[in-house]
Amino acid sequence: MANAQRVVKALLYSVGITGLGVVLWAAMTPSEAQRKERIKELPCSSPQHQSELRRQNAQVMEILKEAAETNENVARRTWPWVPSNK
């Protein structure tokens, strides 16, 4: 009987601590408006950064297309943006 009481007490304690954690987590979660505002403030959401990413993606796609059309190992080629290993 004492063991059953200990098990029930431990179970209730565990459920209580878990419930408290869930409540605190929910209380600390930002609202949808705050979340959208934070996303707008990220550096990667600026138009300048977005255009730079588009330019880089276009370069990568161009290189992949060239690599698919040739038998040359393009991984061994020197690239303008990679410092030479001399």
C-alpha positions in Angstrom: 0.0 0.0 0.0 2.8 2.4 0.8 4.5 1.6 -2.5 1.3 2.4 -4.4 1.1 5.8 -2.6 4.7 6.6 -3.5 4.0 5.7 -7.1 0.9 7.9 -7.2 2.7 10.7 -5.4 5.7 10.5 -7.9 3.3 10.4 -10.8 1.4 13.5 -9.6 4.6 15.3 -9.0 5.9 14.5 -12.5 2.6 15.6 -14.1 2.6 18.8 -12.1 6.2 19.7 -13.0 5.5 18.9 -16.7 2.3 21.0 -16.6 4.2 23.9 -15.1 6.8 23.6 -17.8 4.1 23.6 -20.5 2.4 26.7 -19.0 5.7 28.6 -18.7 6.6 27.7 -22.3 3.2 28.9 -23.6 3.5 32.1 -21.6 6.9 32.8 -23.0 6.0 32.1 -26.7 5.7 35.4 -28.6 2.4 36.3 -30.3 1.9 36.1 -34.0 2.4 39.8 -34.4 5.7 39.8 -32.5 6.9 36.8 -34.5 6.1 38.6 -37.8 7.9 41.7 -36.6 11.0 39.7 -35.6 11.0 38.0 -39.0 11.0 41.5 -40.7 14.0 42.5 -38.6 16.2 39.6 -39.7 19.1 40.6 -41.8 18.3 37.9 -44.4 15.0 39.5 -45.2 16.4 42.8 -46.5 16.0 43.4 -50.3 19.7 43.8 -50.7 20.5 40.5 -49.1 17.7 38.8 -51.1 19.2 40.1 -54.4 22.6 38.9 -53.4 21.2 35.4 -52.7 19.5 35.3 -56.0 22.7 36.3 -57.8 24.6 33.5 -55.9 22.0 31.0 -56.7 22.1 31.9 -60.4 25.9 31.5 -60.4 25.6 28.0 -58.8 22.9 27.0 -61.3 25.1 28.2 -64.1 28.1 26.2 -62.8 25.9 23.1 -62.3 24.6 23.4 -65.8 28.2 23.7 -67.2 29.3 20.7 -65.1 26.5 18.6 -66.4 27.4 19.4 -70.0 31.1 18.6 -69.8 33.3 15.7 -68.8 35.8 17.9 -67.1 36.1 17.7 -63.3 34.9 21.1 -62.4 35.7 20.5 -58.7 39.4 20.9 -59.5 39.0 24.1 -61.4 40.1 27.4 -59.8 37.2 29.7 -59.1 37.4 33.5 -58.7 35.9 33.5 -55.3 38.0 30.7 -53.8 41.5 31.7 -52.6 44.2 29.7 -54.4 46.0 26.9 -52.5 49.5 28.0 -53.6 
